[in-house]
């Protein structure tokens, strides 16, 4: 079974913990908090642990979706889902905390309390894949997934889960005691920042709900020198991103786009971006063209003039001048700002400001990511997809995102942020609606 599908099963389990709370609808003990017996079984060698407050998730979800919106379509959809004979109820206790963890053997696990052992055993038989297993001790279940599915080493995950559950050495749960009334708490032993000589240690993050917002806070230890960057992109835009933390998916996306216009680039180490919308290409083999402006720094030097001359000869771009070119029928401006840094975008480059110590910053609206302009069959099919419809719905409910991660001094990194929803919207309602209607939980 592919790694993505295994990971999707784990996400599905976590999401179902949220959704199946409706089975408690007629229970008088709905808002009671169950004993969190599972916390004592977090493995000692865990490298990452996430705690999710099930009782708060239930009470928030109940009040958001049922009490305040009795005609909510999401509630009707969930009820219909639960009536489906193909749906699975795992007999879990959703009123308690549950934990997601990783260990240094490339194993991801979920810990949950159990209300009905018989139902759990029955549900697990048909749910788990080839690279998954589980163990049960009293009223606690541990579900494990191997993240190294290509490895020739076969691990008996059922036996490993049983070993973990019977161990006498466990993780210190006080590492997760951050944030008052936090809905989600995260701890990691260390996080290596790719393409930088930097490691964050003892990373702690908490997410809570306050009125119509998700609130983020956190800290980490470090011993690195703050990088300085000159920005050629305004931070006053519909959507603004600045990051020295480049996930593989973003690095690959930008790398593929740049290679599409003939720029064979090293790994990206820093990005400063405005994204406005996506449109249909007017010509060429490409289909979609992002409308953005970006400052991009690389791990090695790059000569953009030579690169674009090669791209022109290969007919990947047209109408090349000293400042701009045409790609997919759209005009792009460019500039080499340093030996290892370039500007590329739909607007003329203008030096803006200096930045120091920023690891991640995002501000503005997410609506530009669901704005696709132009016609054609591809656009029509895209606009009819479940992911597009649900994403567009979610982004339209979010008023503003403001998240900052920065090196505050020589030893400490701090996180603060807010995802603020429109007046009258409830965060959990919006999130559940997205997960359910995008079919991420099917």
PyMOL commands that set and color helices and strands:
alter all, ss='L'
color gray80, all
select helices_A, chain A and resi 3-24+37-41+54-67+73-83+117-127+157-165+173-176+248-260+304-313+367-370+377-384+386-397+427-437
alter helices_A, ss='H'
color red, helices_A
select strands_A, chain A and resi 46-52+98-103+107-113+132-137+140-146+184-193+198-210+213-221+228-231+239-243+268-280+288-298+324-327+330-338+341-345+353-356+358-364+372-373+398-407+412-421
alter strands_A, ss='S'
color yellow, strands_A
deselect
rebuild
show_as cartoon
